[in-house]
Amino acid sequence: MARRRAAAVIVRDGHVLMVRERGRGPEGRHDGVEYWTLPGGGIAAGESAQDAVVREVAEEVGLTAVSVRHLADMPFPSGPTTVFAVEVAPGEPVLGAEDYGCDCPMMVGLDWVPLPGVVPQSAGIPIAPMIVAWPVGDAG
């Protein structure tokens, strides 16, 4: 069974924060395909999805979540994912340095992607519906 995950939609000034990851290639090194995705990751045993997304935002992009609102539960290629709208404290994101020596992808970059640009940048991962549905005037 795939591990449950939590992901964050962080919007600022009409842009959504995305993390660029590189998957593991056939020999197990981080030389696989690169893709953009939402900050997030696995939910630990005994951890709530909300607590997981707060932790993952801090670990992956160095920001502090101040408000978390459930958006949807949906299938992602990496496993069932609970997606949250996350407001963060002021500050600039900083890419985390995680490499757990597991089958996890390695983070290689981050950027604020303009909302209209998310659809082609997300490599078909169904994140755009949550981002596009973000309420007008609620730009975290």
N, C-alpha and C positions, 0 to 999 in steps of 0.2 A: 504494500500500500504506500502511495506517495505521501511524503511528509507535508503536513499543512503549513501554509505560509501566511504572512501578513505583509501588505505593501502599502506605501504612503503616496498619496497624491498631494504634493506641496505646490501651491500656485502662488506666484508673486508677479505682479505687474504684467499679467497676460502671458506668463511663461510657466511651464511646469518643470520641476527639477527631475532630471533623469540621470541614471547611472549607466555608464558604458561598462559592459562586462565581457570577458573573454572566457569561453568555455574550455574544457579540457579536450585535447585532441586525442587521436587514437592511441597514442603511447602514454596517455595520462598526464602530459605536461600541459601547461596553460598556453597552448598554441592553437586552440580551436577557433571557432567562429566568434566574431565580436558582434554585439547587439546592444541596443538601448533598452532599458527597463526602468521600472519604478524602484526607488529605494525600498528595501524590505528583505525578508529572509524567513528562515524556518522558525516555527513556534516550538519552544522547548517544552519538555514534559512538565506539566503542572502550571504552565504559563498561559495567561489569557492572550487572545489575539491582540487585544488593545495594548497590553503590556509589551508584547513582542514588537509591535510596530513602533512604540516609543523607544524601545531599546535599539532596534535596527536603525532608526533615523539617527540616533546618537552615534552608533558604531560606524555606519556607512557614510554619513555626510556631515558628522560633527555638529548637528543642530539639536536644539532642545525643543521638544514638542510641548506646546502649551494648551492645545485643544485637539481632541481626536473625535471624529464623527464617522460612524460606519456608513459606507457607501454601498457595498455589494459583496456577495460571496460568488466567486466565479472560478471556472477552470483556467489555469495557466498551463503552459507546457511543463513547468517544473512541479506542478501539483496544485491541489485546491487552494485558493488564495482568498483571504478576507482583505478587501481593499478599504482603506480609510482616507477621508479628507483630514489632513493634518495641518494645523497652523503651528508655526514655529516662532520662537523668540527671535528678535532681531540678530542679525549676524550673517556672515557669508559661509556657504558650505565648504567643507574641506574633505577631500576624499579619504576615507578610512584606509588602513593598511592591512586589511584582513587577508589572510591566506591560511586557512585552517588545515592544509594538507589533506583535504578530503576531495570528494567529487564536486565540490562547490566551484562555481565560476570565480574568476579573479576580477576585481574591480580595476579598471584601467583609466577611467575618466568620469567626469560629471559635467553637466551643463544645464543651463536654463533654456529649454526648448520652447519656441513660440507655440502657443496652443494649436494654430492651424498646421504647424509642422510636425506634430506628434504622430499623425496617422502614418505617413511614409517612413518616419524614423523608427517606428516600433517593431519593424520586421514582422508584421502580422499578429503580434501579440495583442489580444483584445483589451487594451487599456484605454483606447480613445473614447469609448462611450462614457466612462466615468469622468474623464477630463472635460470633454465637450459639454457634458451635462452640469458642470460646475455652475452654481447659481451666479447670475450676473451681479457684479458688485461685491462678491465674496471672494476677493482675490488674495486671501491669506497673506 
